[in-house]
Amino acid sequence: MKFRKNLILLLLSLSFAAPSCRSDTGNTPTLTLSRTRVPSQESVDVQGMGFTPNHNVTSHLLTPDGTEFPVLPILTDSQGEFTHEIDTLLLAVGMHELWVVDDATNVASNVALFQVTPDQP
């Protein structure tokens, strides 16, 4: 439980610090989600922008119980953008936290939240 509280404090500090942090492109790395309430067994689309072009970023996903999925490397395009689909089939019902770190600059994006629900939208 203490680990989860410390992680939440770290994530909050990263989200407040993000506007002053910039990637090589001069942009603030940003995540947007196609929706924030996702029925179980469906998917949510993630769009990232403002990252270092043609470089790896590392995606982090925290589950409702505070467990982090294994990190996922993603390659950005020539504009410093990427898209990714998260399938909720294996995700627990509840609130999930997603953030991405630019591997070239070590700058973290905003923390995007989405809720997996047992019902239809």
C-alpha positions as CSV (number, residue, x, y, z in Angstrom):
1,M,0.0,0.0,0.0
2,K,2.9,2.4,0.8
3,F,4.4,1.6,-2.6
4,R,1.1,2.6,-4.3
5,K,0.9,5.8,-2.4
6,N,4.5,6.7,-3.3
7,L,3.8,5.8,-6.9
8,I,0.7,8.0,-7.0
9,L,2.6,10.9,-5.5
10,L,5.3,10.4,-8.1
11,L,2.8,10.3,-10.9
12,L,1.1,13.4,-9.7
13,S,4.4,15.3,-9.4
14,L,5.2,14.2,-13.0
15,S,1.9,15.4,-14.3
16,F,2.3,18.8,-12.6
17,A,5.9,19.0,-13.8
18,A,5.1,18.0,-17.4
19,P,4.3,21.5,-18.8
20,S,7.8,22.7,-18.0
21,C,9.4,19.6,-19.5
22,R,10.0,19.6,-23.2
23,S,11.2,16.9,-25.6
24,D,13.7,17.5,-28.4
25,T,10.9,18.8,-30.6
26,G,10.1,21.6,-28.2
27,N,6.7,20.1,-27.5
28,T,5.3,18.7,-24.3
29,P,4.7,15.0,-24.7
30,T,1.0,14.4,-24.6
31,L,-1.4,11.5,-24.5
32,T,-5.0,11.5,-25.6
33,L,-7.5,8.6,-25.4
34,S,-10.4,7.8,-27.7
35,R,-12.6,7.4,-24.6
36,T,-12.2,7.3,-20.9
37,R,-14.9,4.7,-20.1
38,V,-14.3,1.4,-21.8
39,P,-16.5,-1.7,-21.5
40,S,-14.6,-4.9,-20.7
41,Q,-13.5,-6.8,-23.8
42,E,-13.4,-3.7,-26.0
43,S,-10.5,-1.3,-26.7
44,V,-9.3,2.2,-26.2
45,D,-7.1,4.0,-28.8
46,V,-4.1,6.0,-27.5
47,Q,-2.5,8.8,-29.4
48,G,0.9,10.2,-28.4
49,M,2.4,13.5,-29.7
50,G,5.3,15.8,-28.9
51,F,7.8,13.0,-28.4
52,T,11.3,12.7,-30.0
53,P,10.8,11.8,-33.7
54,N,11.8,8.3,-34.9
55,H,12.7,7.2,-31.4
56,N,11.5,4.8,-28.8
57,V,9.2,5.7,-26.0
58,T,8.2,3.5,-23.1
59,S,4.5,3.0,-22.2
60,H,3.5,2.4,-18.6
61,L,0.1,1.0,-17.5
62,L,-0.9,0.9,-13.8
63,T,-3.9,-1.3,-12.9
64,P,-6.6,-0.5,-10.3
65,D,-4.7,-2.6,-7.6
66,G,-1.5,-0.7,-8.2
67,T,0.3,-3.3,-10.2
68,E,2.2,-2.1,-13.3
69,F,2.0,-4.1,-16.5
70,P,5.3,-4.9,-18.1
71,V,6.5,-1.7,-19.9
72,L,5.9,-1.5,-23.7
73,P,8.3,0.0,-26.1
74,I,6.8,2.0,-29.0
75,L,8.5,3.7,-31.9
76,T,7.4,7.2,-32.8
77,D,7.1,8.4,-36.4
78,S,8.9,11.2,-38.1
79,Q,6.6,13.7,-36.4
80,G,7.2,12.4,-32.9
81,E,3.8,10.8,-32.8
82,F,2.4,7.3,-32.3
83,T,-0.9,5.4,-32.0
84,H,-1.6,2.3,-30.0
85,E,-4.6,0.2,-29.2
86,I,-5.2,-1.1,-25.7
87,D,-7.4,-4.2,-25.6
88,T,-9.3,-4.4,-22.3
89,L,-9.9,-8.2,-22.5
90,L,-7.2,-8.9,-19.9
91,L,-7.6,-5.8,-17.8
92,A,-9.4,-5.7,-14.5
93,V,-12.5,-3.6,-14.0
94,G,-11.6,-0.2,-12.5
95,M,-9.5,2.9,-13.1
96,H,-6.2,2.4,-15.1
97,E,-3.4,5.0,-15.3
98,L,-1.3,5.3,-18.5
99,W,1.8,7.5,-19.1
100,V,4.6,7.3,-21.6
101,V,8.3,8.3,-21.1
102,D,10.3,9.6,-24.0
103,D,13.5,7.5,-23.9
104,A,15.6,10.1,-25.6
105,T,14.8,12.9,-23.1
106,N,13.4,11.0,-20.1
107,V,10.4,13.3,-20.1
108,A,7.1,11.8,-19.1
109,S,3.8,12.6,-20.7
110,N,0.6,13.5,-18.8
111,V,-1.1,10.7,-17.0
112,A,-4.2,9.6,-18.9
113,L,-6.9,7.8,-17.0
114,F,-9.5,5.3,-18.3
115,Q,-12.0,3.1,-16.6
116,V,-12.7,-0.4,-17.6
117,T,-16.4,-1.2,-16.9
118,P,-18.4,-4.4,-16.8
119,D,-21.2,-2.8,-18.7
120,Q,-21.8,-1.3,-22.2
121,P,-21.3,2.5,-22.6
